[in-house]
Structure formats: C-alpha cells, structure tokens
Amino acid sequence: MLAVIKTGGKQYLVSPGQKIKIEKLEKKEGSEVSFSDVLLLEKNKKVEIGAPKVSGAKVTGKILGQGKRDKVIIFKYRAKKRYKVKKGHRQPYTEVEITGIETK
C-alpha cells in the first residue's frame, strides 16, 4: 500500500513502516500525527487519484524526534565591489514513522 501525502508545502511518497523527514511540526516526541492531505492512494494494485484530495483517506504516523539538517553555506560575492557575505543555515525537521494508511 502506497500513498502520496502533502505536508509543509512538499509531497512525499509513503508506505507503512517507512521513516521520513518532513518540515518541522510543533508536536512532542512519541505523539501521534495524522495527515489528511492524501493526493494519491494505491491499494491492491488499484490506484485512486484525488481531485485534489482522496476523500476519506488518512495517513497516520508516530513522531520519532526533532532535529536539524546539515549546514548549507550561502555565499554572495560581487566582483570588484569589495562585497562578500557568508551565511549558514540548518533547516529544522521532524522525523516521522508511518504507522498506517486508512481508507473509508
């Protein structure tokens, strides 16, 4: 069973038992989370595509932890202008284990 969910402005292809890193959610570690924005659902080789969402479908998961991704360096430079700016950024994420995909 597969599903495509939308969270944090991004889409993820998920299946039960899979661990994914998504945009940060303000929830405690160990709590349950459900995603109702299911865009595509595949069950028993039958594909159901939502317009824009699959009605009655829900994906549930368990929050494993919060963290930050690797640092990304942003460097701006203008030739012959003595302009240099160096910045770093670490994007926060939430790690979620998909526990189930439910349909109506």
C-alpha positions, 0 to 999 in steps of 0.5 A: 500500500502506497500513498502520496501525502502533502505536508509543509508545502512538499509531497512525499511518497509513503508506505507503512513502516517507512521513516521520513523527514518532513518540515518541522511540526510543533508536536512532542516526541512519541505523539501521534500525527495524522495527515489528511492531505492524501493526493494519491492512494494505491491499494491492491494494485488499484490506484485512486487519484484525488481531485485534489484530495482522496476523500476519506483517506488518512495517513497516520504516523508516530513522531520519532524526534526533532532535529536539524539538517546539515549546514548549507553555506550561502555565499554572495560575492560581487566582483570588484565591489569589495562585497562578500557575505557568508551565511549558514543555515540548518533547516529544522525537521521532524522525523516521522514513522508511518504507522498506517494508511486508512481508507473509508 
